[in-house]
Structures are given as structure tokens and as C-alpha cells.
Amino acid sequence: MNFKRYLPILQWAPKYGRSQATSDLVAAVIVTVMLIPQSLAYALLAGLPAQVGLYASILPLVIYAIFGTSRTLSVGPVAVASLMTAAALAPLAQAGSTEYVAGAVLLAVMSGIMLTLMGVLRLGFLANFLSHPVISGFITASGIVIAASQLKHIFGVQASGQNLLTIGESLIQSMGDTNIPTLLIGTGALLFLMFARKQLKPLLIRAGVGARSADILTKTAPILAVLVTTLVAWQLRLDTQGVRLVGIVPSGLPGLTMPSMDKGLWQQLAVSALLISIVGFVESVSVGQTLAAKRRQRIDPDQELIGLGTANLGAGFSGGMPVTGGFSRSVVNFDAGAETPAAGAYTAVGIALATLFLTPAIAYLPQATLAATIIVAVATLIDFPALGRTWRYSRTDFGAMLATIVLTLVHSVEAGIIAGVALSIGLFLYRTSRPHCAVVGRVPGTEHFRNVLRHDVELCPKVTFLRVDESLYFANARFLEETVMDLAIGEPELKDLVLVCPAVNLVDASALESLEAINERLKDAGVRLHLSEVKGPVMDRLKSTELLSHLGGEVFLSTYEAWQALTDSRTPFKALV
């Protein structure tokens, strides 16, 4: 067994030195300051007690440092996974109840088991079934739903719902109960965080602060909002004026938590756990690969499954919630100079210290401040311009993207992502079931062959060259048969037909039968079937069949070789203009 493959810590720990430790410690301090309000906010978003967010930010970070391959990915609670957790648990229990918390723990454990098994079995490729437009649409819609769900905390009203329609209806009905002090706190925090995100960095740079320091200070602005509003709530006793506070948060480190063994609950949460796992993995790998490329490093997607899986197991067994790699935290970790996953372990120490000593102060933190933090954070997830870009490039991808957005907004996050995956697979099957096939001719005076509809080329009336621009498999085998026979019927002088196969990477059993049928039908029509530019792996498989021994024609190394062999210089050529 290659221990370094399953324990990436063995790749960097032996070379770990003082310089790296210093860089990692500095990054950890900055990320810790950022992660404290985020972990509290995402627990609130998931409908969980505040301490659950803190618990999910301790042990998972340590475990990921051992099993993860990204040097700078910061693991912990994230907005989309928190929303999906809330959506999965809302039908089963009251938010914040013991049963609800137990469900979140079970979701983390189930996600951990699924991700780890997928990593051991090297199933990272399954995430490729989520197309980018679908993921983009899902994240955009989720960002809108998340922001809408937090407005109740900004206005200080009671509202509920798992999609935009129900949330909006509930908010409208409860607007008469708006709590003015809460609205002032929430709006003030929201405006400050929006200002900090867009204007604070240029302002600091103009004041003489270095660009890197200004960027770090901007990223840690939420902690200032937390400190100020907590002090205001404590001094003015805003809880007596109807302002909802986080409340008492238990001090101390999390203990060992065992997940529920209720078989029925496992079955009810299985689909949700799988979707949380896949979406979290895709998001995490995307962030990890982007940051790794900037330093000419690489990550192993299959090992990332194990890293995220074991991190989720750690979250579940320590009373936390599902976790994955967060975009904003990871970028801050990267910009702050983190060099190894040890920065995550140091961050875990910082969160543990906060859990031990800072929880009494957290009790006075207004929920409206955390809601403002969430709204500003998820605003970066909303990408409406992507709709226009996708529409201009591919109408079918736009359809899948739009369907994902609409279903997520009006029904549920699960319906949105399931529909997106189904549409992605369906569109792939549709596209590849009708592969692009082009009759090609020789560019005069060259060895190149191009589409007769796009270029001026030479043609031979007795020989047709048909280029197939897709692998051949069960979904398009019949289409190829029909295309070839239509050509044969439409060209009465045809004596030879060459299938040009530079883009064919696979011929499955169904396609093999179709090739055999094409060969026999062409023989009956007095036409020989030839192949050219067949790739080595495809030819290796064809050699083990009877197709080549019964082939009416030959297999040519190149299309030009077939042209030379099959066209006679005495045969008049037709130039297509």
C-alpha cells in the first residue's frame, strides 16, 4: 500500500520547517478571526444551535490536514451545504431541537461514509456528471434562497419556508411585526459589510496601508461587525427590546457524539446526504484546483474525497454538521500565505480556544448580525451574467441551467439539483446520440481533408469519406447506421465508403453490432466499407472481434492513404465550391 497516497501529510510533514510554520500560523490567525462569525452564521442558516458551527470547525480541520491534498483549502461549514442541511431536516424535526441536531450529526456521518467510500473506490469522476451550467445555476438560486431566508432575522420577524415562494409569502404576512431595533442592527451591519467588501480596501490603500494588509483587513471586517453589535446589544440590553440574540453557548470542547442508528432516519436522509456530498465535493475540488494551479501544485480528486469524507466523519462524531471546502476562507488562507494544511490545524486550535473562552460574549451577539454576514457572503455566489453567457453559447445548456434555477427557487434545493443532474445526463445522451458526421474531401494539393460544406475540396464520385466526430456507443449506433445507408442510397456511383475515425475513442458492443450490420448492408449494395485513422486502443478491441476479418474493405493508417489507394488518377475529380 502506498501510504503517502492515503496519508498526504507524509508528503509535506518531513520537510516542514520554521519558515512554513510561521506562514501557516499567520494565515491561521487571520482565518480563525474570519471563521468564528462564519461558523456561527452557517449554524444559524442550517437551523442549528450556534455551537454546532464551532464544533464543525475544529476536528474536521485537523483531519483534513492529515488526509487532504490541497495545501490551502479551508474546510468547515459553508452556505450551500448549510442550506441543504436545513432543507433535508426541516420536514423531520423542529429547527434547533434535539432530534434536529441529531439529524445534522447523522447527515455529516452519512456524507463522510459516502465520500470516503467513493474515494477508496476512485469514483471522483462521478462529479463530472454535474455540468458547470447546472452547478452555476444551482449555486445562484441557492444564494438567492439563502439571502431571502435571512431577511426574517434582519426584520426581527417570524417566517419560514424552504423556497423563495414560501419564504416571500411568509415574510409579507409577518412584516407588520417588524422589530425596529433589530432592523437597525441588521441594516447597519449589512450596509457596513457591503461597504467593507467594495470600498474599504481602496480606502485603506489611499490611507497608506499596504495592498496585502488592506485585503486581509477587508476580509476580516465581519469580526468588527460582530464585536460592535455584540457590545451594543450588551450595553443597551437589546434583548429586552425584542432583539433576538444568539443566547447561551455552552463552553468547552465537543465530546464524542454517536449518530442515530434509526434505520428509518438513515433511509430518509440518504438522498440528501448524497446530494450534499456531491455538491460539496464539486465546490471543494473547484476551489482547491484553482488555488493549487496558482502555485503550480496539484490535488488528487480521489484523495480529496477521502479527505472530505474523513473530515465529515470527524464533524459528525464531534457533534458538528456537514462540512466542505469554503471559497472565501480558502482564498483568505491562500492570500495570507498558508503553505501547508497545517494552517488548517492551527485554525482548529484557534476555534477550540474560542469555544473554551469566548462563548459567554457570543451570547449577546444579535442574530441579525449573523444574518447580514450570510447575506453579504452569499451575494458573491449569485451570478446572473452567467445566464446571458450560457444563452449566447448553448441554448440547451441554458435550458438545463434555467430549469435548475427555477426548481430550486420555487420547489426545493433537492429538486433543483436532481433536475439539473438529470438534464445534464439527458442532454449529453441527446447530443451524443446524434453525433456530428461530415462528408469530407481533399483540400487540393494537400494531405488534409475537410468538411465539404465548409471548404473548397476535391471529391471522387465513387468514394465517399465520412468523418465521425464522436465515440460510438449504444445511444448513437442506430443513428450511424441510418446516416451511412442514406449516403449509400443517395450516391448511385458509390463503390467505396471510408469511415474516418480520428474522434472515435470508444466502440461499445452495440456500436460493434451496428458496424457489422453496416458492413453487410453495404456489401449487399456493392459498396466496400473501409476504416481510417482508428486509434490504437480502439483497434486493439476490434482485433478481438470478427469485424475486421469480414470487413468488405481495408483499414488505412490515414485518410490520405485511403485516398491514394481508392481513387484512380484516371477518375475525374469533382471540385466542390
VENLINQUI-V81327 format. One line per field, one symbol per residue. ss: DSSP state (~ for helix, > for strand, _ for the rest). phi: phi as a letter, one per 40 degrees, with the letter a starting at -180 (. if undefined). Layout:
# VENLINQUI-V81327
ss = ???
phi = ???
This chain:
# VENLINQUI-V81327
ss = __~~~~__~~~~~~~__~~~~~~~~~~~~~~~~~~~~~~~~~~~~____~~~~~~___~~~~~~~~~_______>>__~~~~~~~~~~~~_______~~~~~~~~~~~~~~~~~~~~~~~___~~~~~~__~~~~~~~~~~~~~~~~~~~~~~~~________~~~~~~~~~~~~~~__~~~~~~~~~~~~~~~~~~~~~~~~~~~____~~~~~~~~~_~~~~~~~~~~~~~~~~_~~~~___>_________________~~~~~~~~~~~~~~~~~~~~~~~~~~~~~~~~______~~~~~~~~~~~~~~~~~______>>_~~~~~~~~~______~~~~~~~~~~~~~~~~_~~~~___>~~~~~~~~~~~~~_____~~~~~~~~~_~~~~~~~~~~~~~~~~__~~~~~~~~~~~~~~~~~~~~~___>>>>>>______>>>_____>>>>__>>>>>>___>____~~~~~~~~~~~~~~_____>>>>>______>_~~~~~~~~~~~~~~~~___>>>>>___~~~~~~~____~~~~____>>__~~~~~~~~______>>>>_
phi = .cccccbddccbccbcbccccccccccccccccccdccccccccccgbddccccccbbcdccccccbcbccbcbcicbcccccccccccdcbacdgcdccccccccdccccccccccccccfbcccccccccdccccccccccccccccccccccgbcaahbaccccccccccbcccdccdccccccccccccccccbbccdccccchccccccccccccddccccccccccccccfcccbgccbcgcbdchccccbcccbcdcccccccccccccccccccccccccccccccbfbabbdcccdccccccccccccbgcbdbaccccccccdccchdbacddccccdccccccccbbcdccdcccccccccccccccdcccbcdcccccdccacccccccccccccccbbacccccccccccccccccccccbccbbcbbccdgbbcbbdccbbcbcbbdcbbbbcbbacbadcbccccdcccccccccbcccbbbbccbcbccabcccccccccccdcccdccgbccbbafccdcccdccccbcdccbccbbbbcbccccdccbbbcccccbccb
